[in-house]
Amino acid sequence: MSFALSERRVALVGANGSGKSTVLRCLNALVTPTAGRVLLHLPDVDGSPGKPVDPARSPAAARSVVGFVFTDPDAQVVMPTPAEDVALSLRRLRLPRAERDARVRAALAHVGLVDRADVPVHDLSSGQRQLLAIAAVLATGPRLLVLDEPTTLLDRRNTRLVRRTVDEVQVPVVLATHDLELAASCDRVLVVEDGRVVADGAPGPTLTAYRDLMDAT
Amino acid sequence: MRRPSLVPPHRDGTTWLHRAGPAPKLLGVAVAALLVVLLRTTGPLGGTALVPGALVLGLALVGHVHVGTPATVVLGMLRRLAVPLLVLAGYQGLSRGPVQGLEVLLDLSGLVLLAGLVTVTTPMDRMLDTVARAVSPLRRVPGLREHLHPDRVALTFALALRSVDVLWDVALQARDAARARGRGRDVRALVTPTVIRAVAHARATGDALAARGLVD
């Protein structure tokens, strides 16, 4: 597959095992392509064009600019409380404690979890845990947010919460999803089938093509 | 419903235990564990039977009351511990006598509650800093400089604490699945999925940590 993504919101849809997650994992070097190349051209914080990053060659550089949210927040959230988990993300930035605490509170406030900052993580709902996973990623100031099926394990109410949070994110977003409402809210949709992009374009016609493809097989 | 936890998370507070650094508290738990082992009836100093365990348990309970840990949290730790503790104590009681059984019961529950007192009064962030600082001098040992990363050791410590409850949940889910298939008494139906899911969880957690740039 070969494509360039420049839209603010891009969704990948496709059947299970079609290759969506593999594409996303190439973006921050969780998977290294055996052939071909991925290049990230992300603007710096000040808006100037940043240096291109090849995740396969510079995984650490890629991970410092690409925030990745997984389907299952339980694998991603490793600390006992939301505040501690967000603080864990910030450890690698080696910030002074006061600044770290302020950024923790700001990140949790952004996803509406600041009043749950110190409760045990296992007392949060699935949706809140997913929002926490997003907050922990956003706290580090990524320049691209990647989400791998962020709503798959959630009920409708929590799905709406996550969708709203993703809508409000200021950085570009690339996500894989089975949630067609979420895909429809993006600027561009790619349909992935057997490791290939079989449809690509605006959400309306592309999602129609996707539905036809799913119903035909 | 609030789920019980063997390793309860930090709760804000202003007691001297909250203000104390993590290092003396961790050291205190280590010393208590050492004394309990040394002073066991079968230990090298031997002969004091239930006293050390009862003292540690009493100390831990007083500590939890002092820092205001809710009773549900303390009972939750004991509930999580109940089955393995009763199995161990029962085995010791049957094979070596009731005093030894009771000794195991007191020793382990006391030490777990004492460790819980540390996690309740210490933010994990400070715990990580302390562990990272504690292992840093090891980097002076020839051959370790390139391979020992204090932050990774600290992260491993945190993951080990977190994994206690995660693995417990995985085992409970495997047990429920085995029961649902009518194989509640089949040890393989419990152990096999538990191990497989634990490994899958470990891999997923590894991926997530890598994605967060915490192991680069």
Interface residues (C-beta under 8 A of the other chain):
Chain A: N28 L30 P59 A60 R63 S64 F68 F70 D72 D74 A75 Q76 V78 M79 P80 T81 E84 A87 L88 S89 R91 R92 R100 D118 P120 V121 H122 D123 A136 V137 T140
Chain B: R2 R3 S5 V7 P8 P9 H10 R11 D12 T119 P123 M124 D125 L128 D151 L155 A158 L159 L161 R162 D165 V166 H201 A204 T205 D207 A208 L209 A210 A211 R212 G213 L214 D216
